[in-house]
Amino acid sequence: MGAGEEMHARTVKMSTPGVLAVVTVFSMIPGGLLSDIRDTQGLEGQQLARGSTVLHHRQKRGWIWKQLFVQEEDPTSQIIGQVKSDSDRGTFTIKYRLSGEGAGDVFKIDENSGEIWTLKKLDREKKAFYVLQAHAVNTRTEEPVEPQSEFIIKVQDINDNAPQFLNEPYVSSIPEMSPVGTTVAQVTATDADDPMFGNNAKLLYSILQGEPYFSVQPKTGIIVTSWADMNREAREEYLVVVQVKDMLGLSGGYSSSTTVTVTLTDVNDNAPTFQQHVYTFALPENAAVGTTVGRIMAEDGDIGSNAKMTYRLEDDLIESSTFIIETDPVTQEGVILLGMPLDYESKRRYMMVAEATNSHPDTRFLPLDEFSDRTTLKIFVEDVDEPPVFFSAVYEWKIPENAAVGTVVGTVSARDTDTVNNPIRYSIDKKTDATNAFKIDPNNGTIAIAKALDRETADWHNMSVEAKETMQSHLSSSVVVFITVLDVNDNVPRLARDYQPYICEGTQAGELIHLLSAVDPDKAVEEHHFYYSMVPQERINPNFTIRDNQDNTAGIVARRSTFTRKDQTQYLLPVVLTDSGTPALSSTTTLTIGVCSCLPAGHCPTAGVEALALSGFSMQTLIGILVCLVTLTALSVLMLIVRRHRRKQQEGTDMEVKELELPETFSQKVLYYGERRDGLDFCQPPVPLRPHPRRRDRKLRREEVRASIRMSLRESHLIGPEDEVFRQFILDRLAEADQDPYVPPFDCLRTYAYEGSGSSSGSLSSLDSCLEFEPEKPVCNSNPYAVRLTPWYGGAEEDTFF
């Protein structure tokens, strides 16, 4: 048997012990290296199982390993192990190479001997092991002599790290009065050293500060109380210093410490306590209700909700009803307030008991009755000089308006509530009685009438009466006095307005003409009843009668149906109006009822003229106005005629000139001439008319002029001075005269008298009739012009000259 076969036999015979040896050697090597070795042994086992034939072809070479460990933090370069093939005979035919983690940087290999060297110091806390690969190749051919083998170099730990506390800072709280053994907090520390290697990372806790109140469990770091009934009111905060050491606290190890802040929370273990048995206060008697009298405070060592308390006054004392007590939510003080007015003269001192009680008692620490305390309050009332006080807050009286001056209305009375009881003087504030309708006795407060009253002027009076002390203080007070003036029937009733009734021609008997209503200053209309009637001598009036509607209105009713303006233009109707007062008063009003030629709808077009008559004009005045209107119309027509037929002015006449006032729209003057001698002179020296360019806007046709003249003459007795028809007629005549190129440069007028439609002689104007006209000798000089009126009125030629 050769050497190789002998070694092989030894390998086979020692296969099992060989594997165990390898396990023993690399028991501290991580699983990677061990797995590689196991993989090699497994391969050999598989080959043995296949038979001796396979074993004869197996390479008889293998790796020879040494233990590979390196200690951390060692800066020296040193050999930590060696790799070697069993075929290496020292002939330098095999060289070794290293690859993997740290190869060439942290570790190097001697390619001839296979020794592995460290190049720098290592830190286990940064990297605990390195995985490398060893290669054995033929020096000449560079062919692998052995398969690549992976192995691990483990860094051995040393105690080079101090333990560190986690989750700092530590703050904890526990209720005061907690029992011994109450858990406060748990502190936790860690050590970066290897916990599996020696005692480098094995920690132990202890108390450096905080005994005897607290203790810590050495292995867990749990802090617990070790003192019973710790009182927050004595000490609220504790600082507990805990130390941790590695190496199980042995010398040479590292340590660190942390501080735990422990706060005791409050529990209701204290009762409120007054620091004084008696509290004394003083208050002026004129203090307003709600005034703060003072504050009291029951001390309580607790805080927050445990210190909240309520105050109350004993209900069994009469004095407590005058005052109230409330709790200040911020300071927990008892605030004493005035609940009712004080009077020094009635009561000068008050005494009562106040009680303070915890709002949230905790019977674990104190009995229920110990959570309250009581004290005594004394309140003294101070005297104040007060103004007089009226016996009544307001005075109200009623007096009839016909009460005589000097009549007593009522009496106000006041007194001095002070003990000195000074005399009182009374007066009326002049600002509140501007009319000086009342006076007051300054000594006894009696109010009387100073001026006659009139309810229709002022139906009530509101005044202020002042009461003042006559001594040194001169304090005063006032009271309001209301005086209502009662109505007396001292005003006659009258019609509600100035009525201007009219009756249309053709009105039927029994037809309502006008509706009347009345007013009375004494009372409202709805409080009165008015009676309408006719004066006794007119009750058999054949024309009209009064019908009382029993609702404070009355109607004027026609008694006949034959009213015409030719018969009579107006009627007078006296109406008697009586009120329902006591005594009853009456008045008589005469109404003027005009007769009107009404339009079909019942409207009277002569309302303006009728209004003048109803407003107080006499019949003669009305007739005079109508005469003037007709005269103006006639003059205008004559002026137009004279201009159109080119009449020349007659010399030698001496006429008086008057100017007729026309509305502002006329910028020319219309003149008429009065008489100078027995006859009528026709012509006068010309008075020029001022032209107005705006009057040339419209040129009237001859037919329009004829119709206008006829209408004017026919309706002139119905046209008032303000009537639009009259105005337009004047404007048209002036416009036509201004536009006529044949008009002479002067004005020549005639005058005519108008007796009115009611005259037996009728109108004297030559224009009043166009059919029955007698030629008339001209009243001008020897050479008058004859003016033909036929073109306007359609008469014959022989009856239109004058």
Beta strands, then each sheet from edge to edge (+ up, - down):
strand 1: 63-65
strand 2: 69-71
strand 3: 79-85
strand 4: 94-100
strand 5: 107-109
strand 6: 115-118
strand 7: 129-138
strand 8: 144-156
strand 9: 164-165
strand 10: 170-175
strand 11: 183-186
strand 12: 189-190
strand 13: 204-209
strand 14: 214-216
strand 15: 222-225
strand 16: 237-245
strand 17: 255-265
strand 18: 273-274
strand 19: 278-284
strand 20: 292-296
strand 21: 298-299
strand 22: 309-313
strand 23: 323-327
strand 24: 334-338
strand 25: 349-358
strand 26: 372-382
strand 27: 389-390
strand 28: 394-400
strand 29: 408-411
strand 30: 414-415
strand 31: 424-428
strand 32: 438-440
strand 33: 446-449
strand 34: 460-469
strand 35: 476-486
strand 36: 494-495
strand 37: 502-504
strand 38: 512-519
strand 39: 531-534
strand 40: 544-548
strand 41: 553-558
strand 42: 570-578
strand 43: 586-596
strand 44: 657-659
strand 45: 671-673
sheet 1: 1+ 3- 6+ 5-
sheet 2: 2+ 8+ 7- 4+
sheet 3: 9+ 12-
sheet 4: 10+ 17+ 16- 13+
sheet 5: 11+ 15- 14+
sheet 6: 18+ 21-
sheet 7: 19+ 26+ 25- 22+
sheet 8: 20+ 24- 23+
sheet 9: 27+ 30-
sheet 10: 28+ 35+ 34- 31+
sheet 11: 29+ 33- 32+
sheet 12: 36+ 38- 41+ 40-
sheet 13: 37+ 43+ 42- 39+
sheet 14: 44+ 45-
end
